[in-house]
Amino acid sequence: VNSCADSPSTAVLRSSSALPLAQRPFAVAESTESVKMGDFAAGKMLSQGLPDRGEVTCDDIEQVLKDLSMGFEQKAPAYAPIFAALKGADPATVDALGLPSHVGTVLKKCDGGLAVFDYTLFTCDQVKEKASAAPAPLKAIGQDVDEGLLVVDTTSGALYSFDDGVKGAEVAPSFGVYLERFRDALISGKVEWADGWVQLG
């Protein structure tokens, strides 16, 4: 799936369930801060503090990256310069990888190095190097500190853990949902940076 907006048959709706960090659930609390961070922090939320439901598009993901940039400055200043130093990959290089559009959109902004919950995103070169790490239609796109892989199903867009050659539990229904859940956890103070993301509370 390489188009900027997923087709209706593969579109993923934002989930109201929380994303696990090392398979532990996060509770996404309602933000009480007046921070201008896209629709999430502008107050367009459900009563439970979650964003309005809808299809996650590449435009949404680009907005989440902007939200994260501001969120890191305010919530994780030690990580902010790390994020600011990340550079995007050549679009043609990204497209050649055959990854779902959600992943491709992020790689075009941040060619590896983006830490999201337990995993750090691979560069395009690392994605190619790890091409044989998981069987098709899975592709490795990141890893945790124990070298456990984060893989994406290139047909459905879903993310899974992958350890010792075994596909594990679903991490998120799409990379877009995964990134939005991380943004929500960051803004609501559920994670902090300590040479890796740590769950609070």
C-alpha positions in Angstrom: 0.0 0.0 0.0 1.9 3.0 -1.2 -0.7 5.6 -1.9 -0.9 8.5 0.5 -4.4 7.7 1.6 -5.2 4.0 2.2 -8.0 2.6 0.1 -11.4 2.1 1.7 -10.8 -1.6 1.9 -7.6 -1.2 3.8 -8.3 2.0 5.7 -7.8 1.7 9.5 -10.0 3.5 11.9 -8.4 5.1 14.9 -8.7 2.7 17.9 -9.9 3.8 21.3 -7.8 1.1 23.0 -4.4 2.0 24.4 -1.1 0.9 23.0 1.0 -1.4 25.0 4.6 -0.5 26.0 6.4 -3.9 26.2 2.8 -5.3 26.0 1.6 -3.1 29.0 -1.5 -1.0 28.3 -1.6 2.8 28.4 -4.6 4.7 29.7 -5.0 7.9 27.5 -6.0 10.6 29.9 -7.9 13.7 28.9 -5.6 16.6 28.4 -6.3 19.7 30.4 -3.5 21.8 28.9 -4.1 24.5 26.3 -1.4 23.4 23.8 -2.0 24.0 20.1 -1.1 20.6 18.7 -3.4 19.8 15.8 -7.0 18.6 16.5 -6.0 16.4 19.4 -4.8 19.3 21.6 -7.1 21.9 20.1 -9.9 20.3 22.0 -11.6 18.3 19.3 -11.8 15.2 21.5 -14.4 12.8 22.7 -15.5 13.0 26.4 -12.9 10.3 27.2 -10.1 12.5 25.9 -9.6 10.6 22.6 -9.4 12.1 19.1 -12.4 12.0 16.9 -12.6 8.6 15.0 -11.9 8.5 11.4 -9.6 7.1 8.7 -5.9 7.7 9.5 -4.4 9.4 6.4 -0.9 10.6 5.6 -2.0 14.1 6.3 -2.9 13.0 9.8 0.5 11.4 10.3 2.3 14.6 9.2 0.2 16.5 11.7 1.2 13.9 14.4 4.8 14.5 13.6 4.3 18.2 14.1 2.5 17.5 17.4 5.4 15.3 18.5 8.0 18.0 17.7 6.2 20.4 20.0 5.4 17.7 22.5 9.0 16.6 22.8 10.0 20.2 23.6 7.5 20.5 26.3 7.3 17.0 27.7 10.6 15.4 26.9 13.2 18.2 26.3 16.1 15.6 26.4 14.7 13.9 23.4 13.7 17.0 21.5 17.2 17.6 19.9 17.4 14.0 19.0 14.1 14.2 17.1 15.1 17.6 15.6 18.3 16.1 14.1 16.4 13.4 12.2 16.4 13.8 8.4 14.0 12.4 5.9 14.8 9.8 3.3 14.6 10.3 -0.5 11.0 9.6 -1.5 12.0 7.3 -4.4 14.1 5.3 -2.0 11.2 5.0 0.4 8.7 4.0 -2.3 11.0 1.3 -3.5 10.7 -0.5 -0.2 7.1 -1.4 -0.8 6.0 -0.5 2.7 2.5 0.7 3.7 1.9 4.4 3.2 1.8 5.1 6.9 5.4 3.9 7.4 6.5 5.5 4.2 5.2 8.9 5.2 7.3 8.8 8.4 10.4 7.6 6.7 10.2 10.5 4.3 10.3 12.8 7.3 12.5 10.8 9.6 14.8 8.2 8.0 15.2 6.0 11.0 16.0 6.9 14.6 12.5 7.8 15.7 11.8 6.1 19.1 8.1 5.2 19.5 7.3 3.3 22.7 9.5 0.2 22.9 10.8 0.4 19.3 13.2 2.6 17.3 12.4 3.0 13.6 14.9 1.6 11.1 16.5 3.7 8.3 15.7 2.7 4.7 19.0 1.0 4.5 18.3 -1.1 7.6 14.9 -2.1 6.3 16.7 -3.4 3.2 19.3 -5.2 5.3 16.6 -6.8 7.4 14.6 -7.9 4.4 15.1 -11.6 5.2 14.5 -11.3 9.0 10.8 -12.0 8.6 8.8 -14.0 6.0 6.6 -12.2 3.5 4.3 -10.3 3.7 6.1 -9.1 6.9 8.9 -6.5 6.8 11.0 -5.4 9.8 10.8 -1.6 10.3 12.3 -1.3 13.8 13.6 -3.0 16.9 13.7 -2.7 20.7 16.7 -2.6 23.0 16.7 -6.4 23.1 16.8 -6.5 19.3 13.2 -7.8 19.1 11.7 -6.6 15.8 8.8 -4.5 15.0 7.3 -5.8 11.7 4.6 -4.5 9.4 2.3 -6.7 7.4 2.6 -5.2 3.9 -0.9 -6.4 2.9 -2.9 -5.2 5.9 -0.6 -2.5 7.4 -0.9 -4.1 10.9 2.2 -4.1 13.2 3.4 -7.1 15.1 6.2 -8.0 17.5 8.7 -10.5 16.0 11.1 -12.3 18.3 13.3 -15.4 17.7 11.7 -15.9 14.3 8.2 -16.0 15.7 5.4 -13.5 14.9 4.0 -12.2 18.2 0.9 -10.3 19.2 -0.5 -7.4 17.1 1.1 -4.1 18.4 -1.3 -1.8 16.4 -3.7 -2.1 13.4 -1.5 0.3 11.5 1.6 2.4 11.9 -0.6 5.5 11.9 -2.6 4.3 14.8 0.6 3.3 16.6 2.1 6.8 16.1 -1.2 8.6 17.2 -1.3 6.5 20.4 2.3 7.5 21.2 1.5 11.1 20.6 -1.5 10.8 23.0 0.6 9.1 25.7 3.3 11.8 25.4 0.9 14.7 25.6 -1.1 13.2 28.5 2.2 12.6 30.5 2.1 8.8 30.3 5.7 8.4 29.1 9.0 10.1 29.8 12.4 9.9 28.1 15.2 8.2 30.0 17.5 6.9 27.2 14.3 5.1 26.1 10.6 5.7 26.8 9.4 4.7 30.3 5.8 4.3 31.3 4.6 6.5 34.1 1.8 5.7 36.6 
